Amino acid sequence: MVSLVRAELRKLLGLPTAWIGLVLGTLTAPVIVLLNAPYTRRAIAAGTLTDTTDLGLRDLGIGLIGPMILGVIVVSSEYTSTGPDAPGARQLTTTLTAVPSRRRLLAAKTTALILVVAAQAAVTAAATLTLTQVLHGEHAPTPAPARVAAAILYWTLTALLAYAITLITRNGIVPLTLLIINSSVVSVSYLLTKVTDLAAYLPDIAGAQMFIRSADVPVEIAPLTAGLVMTAWVVALLAVGAVLFHRRDV
């Protein structure tokens, strides 16, 4: 199993699109912190920003495009054509020839994705929070280790969410487009919280409350409960994706 995970790690890190996700996910949050620093300083000085407990941590949400790309590409790459000479052939055919057990293949892919995204999240969180403290000094309190760990878990669960949706759809464009729009352009999940309190239990809204303390949502969820809610969503979607992956033809 270890050798299979290593093979999936090499395969994932050998994809150019995966490196786009790694670069974007790692650099976006620190760059935004740097660009927003003048405005943040003015807001603190003017007294319009009094609660700085989420300073730095909230910016980590901007980098979620990274784990989303990784979660999608680890599956969608298997459904790409192997070359112009055989447009109907897919990479998955070759993969299943080498690893006939679909259960072991999914386990290896899942493990490889978790390892890469968790490492990326840890590096990004450290860089973002360190830069925030350097720029804002005493106005940026050091977050508790549990909150940082929760942010890393949120990134990892987000990647697994994208991974599960792609397993279900067998298409990378649709889930990636929807996830990016929802996280950076117009949050449909957030808009739904204005319609019904139940929307607070959607995975992205609930999961953010694992480490964000000043979320603008109608229902406040305790960090542990928030983590369990998001994990339940991910497990359910992964289960559906795994069943479909086993039953479908290549």
Secondary structure, DSSP 8 states (H G I E B T S, - for coil): -HHHHHHHHHHHHT-HHHHHHHHHHHHHHHHHHHHHHHHHHHHHHHTS----TTTTTGGGGGGGHHHHHHHHHHHHGGGSBS-TT-TT-BHHHHHHHH---HHHHHHHHHHHHHHHHHHHHHHHHHHHHHHHHHHHGGGS----HHHHHHHHHHHHHHHHHHHHHHHHH--SHHHHHHHHIIIII--HHHHHHTT-GGGGGSHHHHHHTTT-SS---SS---HHHHHHHHHHHHHHHHHHHHHHHHHS--
